[in-house]
Amino acid sequence: MFKRAGFIFNADDCINCKACEIACKNENQTPTGIQWRGVKKVAPELYLSISCNHCDSPECFRVCPERAFTKRKDGIVQIEEDLCTGCQLCISACPYQAPHFNPETRKVSKCHMCFPRQDIGMIPACVEACTTGALNLVDLNTFEDEQAVRMIQGFPEITITCPSILFYPLKPRKRYFLQ
């Protein structure tokens, strides 16, 4: 059985340092304005680090008239940029805003979960750069933790796409008041 690559994100541990964003940009040499991974503030104390979620049922895959998207045996969704005509249907279909149009190449690109790194035994650059360990890579076929959830505040609906990401939600915080 092949591993099924997926991300796990611990909302309590993300400090909005954006090291994952920077590492992704540096690793993939994405042009200005194209950001395959981004950290967003979705609530007063909640940040989410989001990229392509390499869904089980990717909408990008479904809507692409050129069949430019493929899915590897490990679940990583790739785009064959040579087949892309730049129609951008995948951009409007993706609830996670993962595909990005490059006006210079007139093609769409997206996170590929650093599969070249994974293929030689390394972890994705974003995971490696995460200073707090908030972002990790897991095998979704074997990962079990009853504290991990499929949805978290600020994350788009998952019913149609079944994204390959799990979350550890924010824990309730105790507040102490000085008298």
OpenMM code with the backbone's topology and positions (N, CA, C; nanometers):
from openmm import Vec3, app, unit

residues = "MET PHE LYS ARG ALA GLY PHE ILE PHE ASN ALA ASP ASP CYS ILE ASN CYS LYS ALA CYS GLU ILE ALA CYS LYS ASN GLU ASN GLN THR PRO THR GLY ILE GLN TRP ARG GLY VAL LYS LYS VAL ALA PRO GLU LEU TYR LEU SER ILE SER CYS ASN HIS CYS ASP SER PRO GLU CYS PHE ARG VAL CYS PRO GLU ARG ALA PHE THR LYS ARG LYS ASP GLY ILE VAL GLN ILE GLU GLU ASP LEU CYS THR GLY CYS GLN LEU CYS ILE SER ALA CYS PRO TYR GLN ALA PRO HIS PHE ASN PRO GLU THR ARG LYS VAL SER LYS CYS HIS MET CYS PHE PRO ARG GLN ASP ILE GLY MET ILE PRO ALA CYS VAL GLU ALA CYS THR THR GLY ALA LEU ASN LEU VAL ASP LEU ASN THR PHE GLU ASP GLU GLN ALA VAL ARG MET ILE GLN GLY PHE PRO GLU ILE THR ILE THR CYS PRO SER ILE LEU PHE TYR PRO LEU LYS PRO ARG LYS ARG TYR PHE LEU GLN".split()
positions = [
    Vec3(0.0847, -0.1186, 0.0000),
    Vec3(0.0000, 0.0000, 0.0000),
    Vec3(0.0891, 0.1247, 0.0000),
    Vec3(0.0552, 0.2177, -0.0844),
    Vec3(0.1284, 0.3433, -0.0918),
    Vec3(0.0905, 0.4331, 0.0248),
    Vec3(0.1848, 0.5167, 0.0657),
    Vec3(0.1497, 0.6176, 0.1648),
    Vec3(0.0565, 0.7190, 0.1001),
    Vec3(-0.0248, 0.7848, 0.1820),
    Vec3(-0.1131, 0.8913, 0.1344),
    Vec3(-0.0704, 1.0179, 0.2056),
    Vec3(0.0070, 1.0983, 0.1357),
    Vec3(0.0662, 1.2176, 0.1955),
    Vec3(-0.0406, 1.3203, 0.2304),
    Vec3(-0.0266, 1.3795, 0.3467),
    Vec3(-0.1176, 1.4853, 0.3886),
    Vec3(-0.0506, 1.5740, 0.4922),
    Vec3(-0.1076, 1.6912, 0.5091),
    Vec3(-0.0570, 1.7847, 0.6089),
    Vec3(-0.1380, 1.7717, 0.7374),
    Vec3(-0.0742, 1.8022, 0.8481),
    Vec3(-0.1444, 1.8212, 0.9742),
    Vec3(-0.0978, 1.9551, 1.0292),
    Vec3(-0.1954, 2.0341, 1.0718),
    Vec3(-0.1671, 2.1703, 1.1162),
    Vec3(-0.2196, 2.1901, 1.2579),
    Vec3(-0.1304, 2.2353, 1.3466),
    Vec3(-0.1682, 2.2611, 1.4850),
    Vec3(-0.1896, 2.4113, 1.5030),
    Vec3(-0.3161, 2.4497, 1.5131),
    Vec3(-0.3523, 2.5918, 1.5214),
    Vec3(-0.2949, 2.6596, 1.6452),
    Vec3(-0.2763, 2.5837, 1.7531),
    Vec3(-0.2202, 2.6424, 1.8752),
    Vec3(-0.0742, 2.6830, 1.8586),
    Vec3(-0.0058, 2.6159, 1.7698),
    Vec3(0.1383, 2.6376, 1.7582),
    Vec3(0.1797, 2.7400, 1.6523),
    Vec3(0.0880, 2.7790, 1.5631),
    Vec3(0.1236, 2.8751, 1.4581),
    Vec3(0.1335, 3.0157, 1.5172),
    Vec3(0.2476, 3.0807, 1.4940),
    Vec3(0.2708, 3.2147, 1.5500),
    Vec3(0.2760, 3.3219, 1.4400),
    Vec3(0.2341, 3.2864, 1.3189),
    Vec3(0.2305, 3.3803, 1.2070),
    Vec3(0.3697, 3.4316, 1.1697),
    Vec3(0.4697, 3.3476, 1.1840),
    Vec3(0.6059, 3.3902, 1.1495),
    Vec3(0.6291, 3.3887, 0.9985),
    Vec3(0.5466, 3.3137, 0.9264),
    Vec3(0.5512, 3.3035, 0.7804),
    Vec3(0.6763, 3.2325, 0.7270),
    Vec3(0.7452, 3.1579, 0.8139),
    Vec3(0.8623, 3.0822, 0.7687),
    Vec3(0.8229, 2.9801, 0.6624),
    Vec3(0.7036, 2.9224, 0.6751),
    Vec3(0.6569, 2.8253, 0.5755),
    Vec3(0.6371, 2.8912, 0.4396),
    Vec3(0.5795, 3.0113, 0.4393),
    Vec3(0.5597, 3.0880, 0.3145),
    Vec3(0.6930, 3.1160, 0.2464),
    Vec3(0.7875, 3.1645, 0.3238),
    Vec3(0.9184, 3.2034, 0.2709),
    Vec3(0.9927, 3.0813, 0.2175),
    Vec3(0.9874, 2.9708, 0.2928),
    Vec3(1.0556, 2.8488, 0.2500),
    Vec3(0.9969, 2.7963, 0.1195),
    Vec3(0.8656, 2.8013, 0.1068),
    Vec3(0.7993, 2.7573, -0.0161),
    Vec3(0.8445, 2.8430, -0.1338),
    Vec3(0.8420, 2.9730, -0.1141),
    Vec3(0.8810, 3.0659, -0.2207),
    Vec3(1.0272, 3.0427, -0.2618),
    Vec3(1.1142, 3.0266, -0.1649),
    Vec3(1.2564, 3.0040, -0.1939),
    Vec3(1.2799, 2.8697, -0.2621),
    Vec3(1.2152, 2.7659, -0.2135),
    Vec3(1.2339, 2.6317, -0.2692),
    Vec3(1.1860, 2.6232, -0.4141),
    Vec3(1.0738, 2.6863, -0.4418),
    Vec3(1.0100, 2.6713, -0.5726),
    Vec3(1.0330, 2.7878, -0.6670),
    Vec3(1.1021, 2.8916, -0.6177),
    Vec3(1.1340, 3.0079, -0.7014),
    Vec3(1.0092, 3.0623, -0.7717),
    Vec3(0.8989, 3.0721, -0.6958),
    Vec3(0.7759, 3.1243, -0.7551),
    Vec3(0.7902, 3.2738, -0.7804),
    Vec3(0.7352, 3.3220, -0.8916),
    Vec3(0.7478, 3.4642, -0.9260),
    Vec3(0.6722, 3.5539, -0.8283),
    Vec3(0.7047, 3.6796, -0.8300),
    Vec3(0.6367, 3.7791, -0.7476),
    Vec3(0.4868, 3.7711, -0.7732),
    Vec3(0.4090, 3.7730, -0.6654),
    Vec3(0.2635, 3.7679, -0.6765),
    Vec3(0.2058, 3.6281, -0.6744),
    Vec3(0.2900, 3.5265, -0.6837),
    Vec3(0.2425, 3.3882, -0.6788),
    Vec3(0.2902, 3.3264, -0.5482),
    Vec3(0.1941, 3.2828, -0.4716),
    Vec3(0.2231, 3.2311, -0.3381),
    Vec3(0.1529, 3.0974, -0.3212),
    Vec3(0.2285, 2.9882, -0.3265),
    Vec3(0.1701, 2.8555, -0.3159),
    Vec3(0.1271, 2.8226, -0.1741),
    Vec3(0.1906, 2.8802, -0.0739),
    Vec3(0.1511, 2.8615, 0.0667),
    Vec3(0.1368, 2.9982, 0.1278),
    Vec3(0.0313, 3.0154, 0.2066),
    Vec3(0.0095, 3.1441, 0.2714),
    Vec3(-0.0453, 3.1265, 0.4117),
    Vec3(-0.0058, 3.2164, 0.5003),
    Vec3(-0.0580, 3.2175, 0.6370),
    Vec3(-0.1610, 3.3285, 0.6451),
    Vec3(-0.2802, 3.2920, 0.6905),
    Vec3(-0.3891, 3.3884, 0.6997),
    Vec3(-0.4448, 3.3938, 0.8402),
    Vec3(-0.4774, 3.5145, 0.8833),
    Vec3(-0.5446, 3.5319, 1.0120),
    Vec3(-0.6933, 3.5126, 0.9877),
    Vec3(-0.7534, 3.4151, 1.0536),
    Vec3(-0.8951, 3.3868, 1.0320),
    Vec3(-0.9814, 3.4170, 1.1544),
    Vec3(-0.9188, 3.4464, 1.2659),
    Vec3(-0.9887, 3.4838, 1.3897),
    Vec3(-0.8872, 3.5571, 1.4765),
    Vec3(-0.9319, 3.6240, 1.5832),
    Vec3(-0.8375, 3.7025, 1.6643),
    Vec3(-0.7102, 3.6286, 1.7078),
    Vec3(-0.7205, 3.5026, 1.7417),
    Vec3(-0.6017, 3.4285, 1.7859),
    Vec3(-0.5742, 3.3069, 1.6985),
    Vec3(-0.6225, 3.3084, 1.5745),
    Vec3(-0.6121, 3.1905, 1.4895),
    Vec3(-0.5539, 3.2243, 1.3530),
    Vec3(-0.4426, 3.1591, 1.3224),
    Vec3(-0.3781, 3.1688, 1.1913),
    Vec3(-0.3832, 3.0306, 1.1267),
    Vec3(-0.4012, 3.0284, 0.9959),
    Vec3(-0.3967, 2.9040, 0.9210),
    Vec3(-0.2889, 2.9135, 0.8143),
    Vec3(-0.2083, 2.8110, 0.8032),
    Vec3(-0.1099, 2.8000, 0.6965),
    Vec3(-0.1720, 2.7089, 0.5912),
    Vec3(-0.2011, 2.7664, 0.4742),
    Vec3(-0.2783, 2.6945, 0.3723),
    Vec3(-0.2037, 2.6909, 0.2388),
    Vec3(-0.2141, 2.5773, 0.1738),
    Vec3(-0.1627, 2.5602, 0.0373),
    Vec3(-0.2596, 2.4670, -0.0334),
    Vec3(-0.2174, 2.4086, -0.1436),
    Vec3(-0.2983, 2.3044, -0.2062),
    Vec3(-0.3111, 2.1917, -0.1042),
    Vec3(-0.4301, 2.1369, -0.0947),
    Vec3(-0.4553, 2.0304, 0.0030),
    Vec3(-0.4553, 1.8917, -0.0595),
    Vec3(-0.4179, 1.8813, -0.1864),
    Vec3(-0.4025, 1.7525, -0.2529),
    Vec3(-0.5216, 1.6625, -0.2215),
    Vec3(-0.6380, 1.7146, -0.2586),
    Vec3(-0.7665, 1.6549, -0.2228),
    Vec3(-0.7870, 1.5152, -0.2817),
    Vec3(-0.8709, 1.4381, -0.2140),
    Vec3(-0.9105, 1.3080, -0.2676),
    Vec3(-0.9959, 1.3263, -0.3930),
    Vec3(-1.0800, 1.4303, -0.3937),
    Vec3(-1.1659, 1.4622, -0.5086),
    Vec3(-1.1408, 1.6070, -0.5494),
    Vec3(-1.0263, 1.6350, -0.6098),
    Vec3(-0.9914, 1.7743, -0.6403),
    Vec3(-1.0814, 1.8362, -0.7470),
    Vec3(-1.1326, 1.9522, -0.7171),
    Vec3(-1.2150, 2.0248, -0.8129),
    Vec3(-1.1319, 2.0697, -0.9327),
    Vec3(-1.0059, 2.1030, -0.9123),
    Vec3(-0.9192, 2.1433, -1.0230),
    Vec3(-0.9114, 2.0315, -1.1263),
    Vec3(-0.8970, 1.9126, -1.0777),
    Vec3(-0.8889, 1.7923, -1.1609),
    Vec3(-1.0172, 1.7759, -1.2418),
    Vec3(-1.1313, 1.7956, -1.1751),
    Vec3(-1.2624, 1.7749, -1.2365),
    Vec3(-1.2919, 1.8756, -1.3471),
    Vec3(-1.2547, 2.0032, -1.3268),
    Vec3(-1.2967, 2.1075, -1.4210),
    Vec3(-1.1971, 2.1348, -1.5338),
    Vec3(-1.0769, 2.0853, -1.5255),
    Vec3(-0.9745, 2.1173, -1.6258),
    Vec3(-1.0087, 2.0535, -1.7611),
    Vec3(-1.0359, 2.1356, -1.8641),
    Vec3(-1.0711, 2.0804, -1.9951),
    Vec3(-0.9534, 2.0128, -2.0652),
    Vec3(-0.8316, 2.0448, -2.0229),
    Vec3(-0.7118, 1.9885, -2.0864),
    Vec3(-0.6579, 1.8660, -2.0128),
    Vec3(-0.7228, 1.8307, -1.9020),
    Vec3(-0.6765, 1.7194, -1.8175),
    Vec3(-0.5293, 1.7381, -1.7781),
    Vec3(-0.4982, 1.8598, -1.7406),
    Vec3(-0.3605, 1.8935, -1.7043),
    Vec3(-0.3244, 1.8477, -1.5626),
    Vec3(-0.4239, 1.8128, -1.4829),
    Vec3(-0.3977, 1.7699, -1.3457),
    Vec3(-0.3882, 1.6180, -1.3394),
    Vec3(-0.2928, 1.5701, -1.2618),
    Vec3(-0.2779, 1.4270, -1.2376),
    Vec3(-0.2633, 1.4061, -1.0878),
    Vec3(-0.2893, 1.2845, -1.0467),
    Vec3(-0.2786, 1.2503, -0.9050),
    Vec3(-0.1836, 1.1313, -0.8928),
    Vec3(-0.0776, 1.1524, -0.8168),
    Vec3(0.0194, 1.0451, -0.7958),
    Vec3(-0.0385, 0.9382, -0.7032),
    Vec3(0.0258, 0.8240, -0.6975),
    Vec3(-0.0206, 0.7147, -0.6114),
    Vec3(-0.0179, 0.7522, -0.4639),
    Vec3(0.0683, 0.8479, -0.4277),
    Vec3(0.0755, 0.8920, -0.2882),
    Vec3(-0.0229, 1.0049, -0.2584),
    Vec3(-0.1084, 1.0385, -0.3560),
    Vec3(-0.2120, 1.1385, -0.3340),
    Vec3(-0.1757, 1.2802, -0.3735),
    Vec3(-0.0516, 1.3042, -0.4107),
    Vec3(-0.0094, 1.4392, -0.4480),
    Vec3(-0.0695, 1.4757, -0.5839),
    Vec3(-0.1377, 1.5903, -0.5872),
    Vec3(-0.1988, 1.6394, -0.7102),
    Vec3(-0.0982, 1.7313, -0.7794),
    Vec3(-0.0692, 1.6997, -0.9052),
    Vec3(0.0260, 1.7780, -0.9842),
    Vec3(-0.0461, 1.8426, -1.1016),
    Vec3(0.0148, 1.9455, -1.1559),
    Vec3(-0.0339, 2.0044, -1.2804),
    Vec3(0.0784, 1.9945, -1.3838),
    Vec3(0.0428, 1.9453, -1.5003),
    Vec3(0.1363, 1.9399, -1.6125),
    Vec3(0.1235, 2.0740, -1.6837),
    Vec3(0.2150, 2.1655, -1.6513),
    Vec3(0.2047, 2.3010, -1.7057),
    Vec3(0.2087, 2.3039, -1.8582),
    Vec3(0.2714, 2.2052, -1.9204),
    Vec3(0.2739, 2.2001, -2.0674),
    Vec3(0.1341, 2.1812, -2.1254),
    Vec3(0.0469, 2.1149, -2.0520),
    Vec3(-0.0898, 2.0912, -2.0990),
    Vec3(-0.1839, 2.2073, -2.0662),
    Vec3(-0.1450, 2.2906, -1.9705),
    Vec3(-0.2291, 2.4013, -1.9255),
    Vec3(-0.2406, 2.5078, -2.0348),
    Vec3(-0.3644, 2.5494, -2.0619),
    Vec3(-0.3874, 2.6557, -2.1610),
    Vec3(-0.4146, 2.7896, -2.0937),
    Vec3(-0.4140, 2.7905, -1.9591),
    Vec3(-0.4355, 2.9156, -1.8869),
    Vec3(-0.5801, 2.9591, -1.8795),
    Vec3(-0.6751, 2.8675, -1.8962),
    Vec3(-0.8175, 2.9042, -1.8936),
    Vec3(-0.8635, 2.9483, -1.7547),
    Vec3(-0.7941, 2.9053, -1.6516),
    Vec3(-0.8171, 2.9447, -1.5122),
    Vec3(-0.9448, 2.8878, -1.4502),
    Vec3(-1.0067, 2.7883, -1.5118),
    Vec3(-1.1238, 2.7243, -1.4517),
    Vec3(-1.0882, 2.6609, -1.3177),
    Vec3(-0.9681, 2.6077, -1.3071),
    Vec3(-0.9244, 2.5449, -1.1823),
    Vec3(-0.9163, 2.6463, -1.0688),
    Vec3(-0.8786, 2.7680, -1.1011),
    Vec3(-0.8667, 2.8727, -0.9995),
    Vec3(-1.0023, 2.9037, -0.9396),
    Vec3(-1.1034, 2.9183, -1.0247),
    Vec3(-1.2359, 2.9509, -0.9729),
    Vec3(-1.3018, 2.8305, -0.9050),
    Vec3(-1.2623, 2.7085, -0.9411),
    Vec3(-1.3234, 2.5886, -0.8833),
    Vec3(-1.2649, 2.5507, -0.7471),
    Vec3(-1.1414, 2.5865, -0.7221),
    Vec3(-1.0745, 2.5440, -0.5985),
    Vec3(-1.1214, 2.6257, -0.4787),
    Vec3(-1.1815, 2.5608, -0.3781),
    Vec3(-1.2279, 2.6357, -0.2611),
    Vec3(-1.1134, 2.6853, -0.1718),
    Vec3(-0.9916, 2.6386, -0.1971),
    Vec3(-0.8766, 2.6739, -0.1134),
    Vec3(-0.7859, 2.7767, -0.1795),
    Vec3(-0.8226, 2.8232, -0.2966),
    Vec3(-0.7452, 2.9221, -0.3714),
    Vec3(-0.6009, 2.8767, -0.3924),
    Vec3(-0.5848, 2.7475, -0.4242),
    Vec3(-0.4504, 2.6912, -0.4388),
    Vec3(-0.3856, 2.7176, -0.5745),
    Vec3(-0.4564, 2.7005, -0.6861),
    Vec3(-0.3903, 2.7290, -0.8141),
    Vec3(-0.3731, 2.8798, -0.8341),
    Vec3(-0.2614, 2.9162, -0.8973),
    Vec3(-0.2312, 3.0575, -0.9231),
    Vec3(-0.1928, 3.0758, -1.0698),
    Vec3(-0.2467, 3.1793, -1.1309),
    Vec3(-0.2172, 3.2109, -1.2701),
    Vec3(-0.0926, 3.2967, -1.2778),
    Vec3(-0.0007, 3.2564, -1.3641),
    Vec3(0.1213, 3.3318, -1.3859),
    Vec3(0.1036, 3.4115, -1.5155),
    Vec3(0.0894, 3.5449, -1.5056),
    Vec3(0.0673, 3.6253, -1.6257),
    Vec3(0.1852, 3.6234, -1.7235),
    Vec3(0.3038, 3.5912, -1.6753),
    Vec3(0.4199, 3.5849, -1.7645),
    Vec3(0.4178, 3.4602, -1.8520),
    Vec3(0.3877, 3.3451, -1.7910),
    Vec3(0.3864, 3.2196, -1.8669),
    Vec3(0.2481, 3.1887, -1.9241),
    Vec3(0.1458, 3.2586, -1.8740),
    Vec3(0.0058, 3.2352, -1.9125),
    Vec3(-0.0377, 3.0928, -1.8774),
    Vec3(0.0184, 3.0422, -1.7667),
    Vec3(-0.0105, 2.9071, -1.7183),
    Vec3(-0.0473, 2.9145, -1.5707),
    Vec3(-0.1046, 2.8056, -1.5223),
    Vec3(-0.1397, 2.7931, -1.3812),
    Vec3(-0.0365, 2.7037, -1.3132),
    Vec3(-0.0025, 2.7383, -1.1901),
    Vec3(0.0859, 2.6545, -1.1096),
    Vec3(0.0275, 2.6433, -0.9701),
    Vec3(0.0799, 2.5492, -0.8920),
    Vec3(0.0319, 2.5302, -0.7549),
    Vec3(0.1322, 2.4473, -0.6766),
    Vec3(0.1101, 2.4411, -0.5478),
    Vec3(0.1925, 2.3573, -0.4595),
    Vec3(0.1924, 2.2135, -0.5096),
    Vec3(0.3093, 2.1520, -0.5097),
    Vec3(0.3194, 2.0107, -0.5468),
    Vec3(0.3719, 1.9293, -0.4297),
    Vec3(0.3532, 1.9839, -0.3091),
    Vec3(0.3928, 1.9200, -0.1837),
    Vec3(0.5396, 1.8798, -0.1855),
    Vec3(0.6189, 1.9585, -0.2587),
    Vec3(0.7631, 1.9326, -0.2707),
    Vec3(0.7922, 1.7857, -0.3019),
    Vec3(0.7186, 1.7291, -0.3986),
    Vec3(0.7401, 1.5878, -0.4303),
    Vec3(0.8830, 1.5568, -0.4723),
    Vec3(0.9563, 1.6500, -0.5387),
    Vec3(1.0960, 1.6158, -0.5676),
    Vec3(1.1772, 1.5932, -0.4390),
    Vec3(1.1478, 1.6696, -0.3361),
    Vec3(1.2150, 1.6500, -0.2069),
    Vec3(1.1692, 1.5186, -0.1430),
    Vec3(1.0375, 1.4958, -0.1448),
    Vec3(0.9857, 1.3736, -0.0838),
    Vec3(1.0386, 1.2487, -0.1535),
    Vec3(1.0532, 1.2558, -0.2854),
    Vec3(1.1011, 1.1404, -0.3610),
    Vec3(1.2428, 1.0986, -0.3222),
    Vec3(1.3181, 1.1894, -0.2598),
    Vec3(1.4530, 1.1528, -0.2135),
    Vec3(1.4608, 1.1465, -0.0605),
    Vec3(1.3434, 1.1372, 0.0037),
    Vec3(1.3383, 1.1149, 0.1482),
    Vec3(1.3349, 1.2401, 0.2342),
    Vec3(1.3225, 1.3568, 0.1725),
    Vec3(1.3150, 1.4816, 0.2495),
    Vec3(1.1687, 1.5199, 0.2705),
    Vec3(1.1444, 1.6109, 0.3627),
    Vec3(1.0102, 1.6615, 0.3855),
    Vec3(0.9915, 1.7918, 0.3073),
    Vec3(0.8663, 1.8327, 0.2849),
    Vec3(0.8443, 1.9591, 0.2136),
    Vec3(0.9141, 2.0763, 0.2830),
    Vec3(0.9551, 2.1727, 0.2038),
    Vec3(1.0287, 2.2887, 0.2566),
    Vec3(0.9475, 2.3633, 0.3623),
    Vec3(0.8168, 2.3758, 0.3420),
    Vec3(0.7331, 2.4475, 0.4383),
    Vec3(0.7332, 2.3787, 0.5734),
    Vec3(0.7266, 2.2469, 0.5728),
    Vec3(0.7271, 2.1696, 0.6976),
    Vec3(0.8630, 2.1826, 0.7661),
    Vec3(0.9691, 2.1699, 0.6884),
    Vec3(1.1047, 2.1801, 0.7435),
    Vec3(1.1293, 2.3170, 0.8071),
    Vec3(1.0714, 2.4217, 0.7490),
    Vec3(1.0967, 2.5579, 0.7969),
    Vec3(1.0100, 2.5987, 0.9160),
    Vec3(0.9043, 2.5255, 0.9431),
    Vec3(0.8115, 2.5653, 1.0500),
    Vec3(0.8825, 2.5606, 1.1858),
    Vec3(0.9063, 2.6769, 1.2414),
    Vec3(0.9876, 2.6892, 1.3627),
    Vec3(0.9201, 2.6333, 1.4877),
    Vec3(0.7877, 2.6265, 1.4875),
    Vec3(0.7161, 2.5785, 1.6066),
    Vec3(0.6650, 2.4360, 1.5905),
    Vec3(0.6782, 2.3787, 1.4725),
    Vec3(0.6254, 2.2450, 1.4478),
    Vec3(0.4747, 2.2441, 1.4249),
    Vec3(0.4177, 2.3605, 1.3931),
    Vec3(0.2731, 2.3687, 1.3702),
    Vec3(0.2316, 2.2952, 1.2432),
    Vec3(0.3201, 2.2849, 1.1468),
    Vec3(0.2895, 2.2219, 1.0190),
    Vec3(0.3736, 2.0959, 1.0047),
    Vec3(0.3077, 1.9852, 0.9767),
    Vec3(0.3779, 1.8586, 0.9615),
    Vec3(0.3194, 1.7789, 0.8464),
    Vec3(0.3929, 1.6779, 0.8053),
    Vec3(0.3507, 1.5866, 0.7002),
    Vec3(0.3220, 1.4523, 0.7659),
    Vec3(0.2111, 1.3894, 0.7264),
    Vec3(0.1753, 1.2580, 0.7813),
    Vec3(0.1293, 1.1668, 0.6690),
    Vec3(0.1295, 1.0375, 0.6967),
    Vec3(0.0691, 0.9391, 0.6080),
    Vec3(-0.0745, 0.9222, 0.6568),
    Vec3(-0.1682, 0.9706, 0.5780),
    Vec3(-0.3080, 0.9682, 0.6203),
    Vec3(-0.3658, 0.8271, 0.6265),
    Vec3(-0.2973, 0.7292, 0.5659),
    Vec3(-0.3427, 0.5903, 0.5757),
    Vec3(-0.3186, 0.5329, 0.7143),
    Vec3(-0.2169, 0.5818, 0.7825),
    Vec3(-0.1807, 0.5231, 0.9114),
    Vec3(-0.1927, 0.6191, 1.0293),
    Vec3(-0.2048, 0.7487, 1.0023),
    Vec3(-0.2092, 0.8477, 1.1103),
    Vec3(-0.3389, 0.8345, 1.1890),
    Vec3(-0.3264, 0.8265, 1.3196),
    Vec3(-0.4428, 0.8199, 1.4073),
    Vec3(-0.4179, 0.9065, 1.5291),
    Vec3(-0.5077, 0.9967, 1.5535),
    Vec3(-0.5057, 1.0776, 1.6742),
    Vec3(-0.6454, 1.1342, 1.6919),
    Vec3(-0.7123, 1.0943, 1.7959),
    Vec3(-0.8520, 1.1362, 1.8141),
    Vec3(-0.8661, 1.2856, 1.8397),
    Vec3(-0.7579, 1.3546, 1.8672),
    Vec3(-0.7646, 1.4996, 1.8848),
    Vec3(-0.7605, 1.5745, 1.7503),
    Vec3(-0.7169, 1.5072, 1.6456),
    Vec3(-0.7107, 1.5691, 1.5131),
    Vec3(-0.8507, 1.5721, 1.4522),
    Vec3(-0.8814, 1.6834, 1.3868),
    Vec3(-1.0137, 1.7019, 1.3256),
    Vec3(-0.9988, 1.7360, 1.1782),
    Vec3(-1.1069, 1.7173, 1.1027),
    Vec3(-1.1043, 1.7449, 0.9581),
    Vec3(-1.1339, 1.8901, 0.9252),
    Vec3(-1.2026, 1.9600, 1.0141),
    Vec3(-1.2426, 2.0993, 0.9898),
    Vec3(-1.1982, 2.1874, 1.1057),
    Vec3(-1.1775, 2.3139, 1.0725),
    Vec3(-1.1403, 2.4124, 1.1735),
    Vec3(-1.1995, 2.5463, 1.1292),
    Vec3(-1.2229, 2.6332, 1.2234),
    Vec3(-1.2768, 2.7662, 1.1924),
    Vec3(-1.1916, 2.8338, 1.0854),
    Vec3(-1.2576, 2.8921, 0.9847),
    Vec3(-1.1875, 2.9651, 0.8804),
    Vec3(-1.1441, 2.8814, 0.7617),
    Vec3(-1.1590, 2.7495, 0.7703),
    Vec3(-1.1214, 2.6613, 0.6598),
    Vec3(-1.2456, 2.6330, 0.5767),
    Vec3(-1.2347, 2.6407, 0.4431),
    Vec3(-1.3522, 2.6179, 0.3572),
    Vec3(-1.4129, 2.4785, 0.3739),
    Vec3(-1.5355, 2.4650, 0.3299),
    Vec3(-1.6096, 2.3392, 0.3343),
    Vec3(-1.5301, 2.2260, 0.2687),
    Vec3(-1.5329, 2.1079, 0.3297),
    Vec3(-1.4520, 1.9957, 0.2820),
    Vec3(-1.5320, 1.8843, 0.2164),
    Vec3(-1.6639, 1.8907, 0.2209),
    Vec3(-1.7482, 1.7791, 0.1782),
    Vec3(-1.7196, 1.7335, 0.0363),
    Vec3(-1.7081, 1.8237, -0.0573),
    Vec3(-1.6917, 1.7858, -0.1984),
    Vec3(-1.5494, 1.7375, -0.2270),
    Vec3(-1.4506, 1.8086, -0.1755),
    Vec3(-1.3118, 1.7824, -0.2155),
    Vec3(-1.2368, 1.6810, -0.1294),
    Vec3(-1.2727, 1.6658, -0.0050),
    Vec3(-1.2018, 1.5767, 0.0883),
    Vec3(-1.0515, 1.6072, 0.0899),
    Vec3(-1.0130, 1.7252, 0.1414),
    Vec3(-0.8719, 1.7645, 0.1405),
    Vec3(-0.7844, 1.6745, 0.2268),
    Vec3(-0.6592, 1.6632, 0.1894),
    Vec3(-0.5618, 1.5811, 0.2623),
    Vec3(-0.4918, 1.6656, 0.3678),
    Vec3(-0.5706, 1.7140, 0.4614),
    Vec3(-0.5178, 1.7929, 0.5719),
    Vec3(-0.6034, 1.7658, 0.6952),
    Vec3(-0.5374, 1.7599, 0.8085),
    Vec3(-0.6038, 1.7472, 0.9379),
    Vec3(-0.5576, 1.8624, 1.0250),
    Vec3(-0.6327, 1.8879, 1.1303),
    Vec3(-0.6025, 2.0002, 1.2184),
    Vec3(-0.6073, 1.9586, 1.3646),
    Vec3(-0.5233, 2.0243, 1.4425),
    Vec3(-0.5402, 2.0271, 1.5869),
    Vec3(-0.5973, 2.1651, 1.6162),
    Vec3(-0.7209, 2.1717, 1.6668),
    Vec3(-0.7829, 2.3029, 1.6880),
    Vec3(-0.7232, 2.3772, 1.8064),
    Vec3(-0.7569, 2.5060, 1.8142),
    Vec3(-0.7150, 2.5863, 1.9291),
    Vec3(-0.7720, 2.5266, 2.0554),
    Vec3(-0.6895, 2.5250, 2.1583),
    Vec3(-0.7377, 2.4807, 2.2895),
    Vec3(-0.7930, 2.6018, 2.3628),
    Vec3(-0.8967, 2.5813, 2.4430),
    Vec3(-0.9484, 2.6946, 2.5216),
    Vec3(-0.8374, 2.7510, 2.6104),
    Vec3(-0.8303, 2.8800, 2.6162),
    Vec3(-0.7266, 2.9460, 2.6959),
    Vec3(-0.7864, 2.9942, 2.8276),
    Vec3(-0.7109, 2.9740, 2.9319),
    Vec3(-0.7528, 3.0286, 3.0615),
    Vec3(-0.7025, 3.1703, 3.0708),
    Vec3(-0.7875, 3.2562, 3.1147),
    Vec3(-0.7503, 3.3969, 3.1299),
    Vec3(-0.7437, 3.4284, 3.2793),
    Vec3(-0.6381, 3.4962, 3.3164),
    Vec3(-0.6204, 3.5355, 3.4554),
    Vec3(-0.6303, 3.6870, 3.4639),
    Vec3(-0.6994, 3.7337, 3.5624),
    Vec3(-0.7171, 3.8766, 3.5799),
    Vec3(-0.6519, 3.9205, 3.7094),
    Vec3(-0.5808, 4.0315, 3.7029),
    Vec3(-0.5193, 4.0878, 3.8223),
    Vec3(-0.6247, 4.1654, 3.9004),
    Vec3(-0.6179, 4.1556, 4.0296),
    Vec3(-0.7154, 4.2279, 4.1116),
    Vec3(-0.6503, 4.3425, 4.1839),
] * unit.nanometer
topology = app.Topology()
chain = topology.addChain("A")
for resn in residues:
    res = topology.addResidue(resn, chain)
    for name in ("N", "CA", "C"):
        topology.addAtom(name, app.Element.getBySymbol(name[0]), res)
